[in-house]
Amino acid sequence: MGRPTHITYSLVAETAQTLINESKKCSLSSIHKIVGGSLSTVSKYWKVWRDKEGYNRIARPKTVNPSNEINTIFKAELNNKINAIHEEYEIKFNELEKESEYLRITLVKSEQKIRELEDYNTSTRDRLSYVEGVKASQGAQINELKQNLDYCQIALKQALADKSWLEGYLKEISETLNHRLSELTSMVKPETSSKNNEIQ
């Protein structure tokens, strides 16, 4: 199947049903891998299909044994809940990754600007030293160079402050990603273990 740029409910529903018919894993990730497009758009249509159509049809067991039927329905509901949690965190994780990448790019640009300002600062100091040593009488030029040097030092100080803030914010983003991944793991494993014990 191709990867269209316009995502519709029908496309998501047909893809989900095809995966089921082929006895393949039917999840947000597997559908998005096939249809492409915006993950949030695919997630929106996938949840509608899953809640109203998909899992209402495929989660019912064929056996008439009441105990097996209850266990099968319970496991299906548990899997639905786990999948929903995973999908929600996957979307948030992707959003944080994009923001983190943007901050990394901004940090690289900031470091480049700092290097340029440092080079200009060095060049201005050299010019100032030359003018003061060789052409001490040219007071106007010396004043101009001093003003340029003052401006460069202020700009460099601001750039260093921006870099420090970006590094701190990038660290917070990384900690948030790790924290949310830990939350997902802690939410899924205990709940799965608890439900399995109840079934037994």
Secondary structure, DSSP 8 states (H G I E B T S, - for coil): ----SS--HHHHHHHHHHHHHTT---SHHHHHHHH-S-HHHHHHHHHHHIIIIIHHHHSS-S---HHHHHHHHHHHHHHHHHHHHHHHHHHHHHHHHHHHHHHHHHHHHHHHHHHHHHHHHHHHHHHHHHHHHH-TT-HHHHHHHHHHHHHHHHHHHHHHHHHHHHHHHHHHHHHHHHHHHHHHHHHHHHHHHHHHHHH-
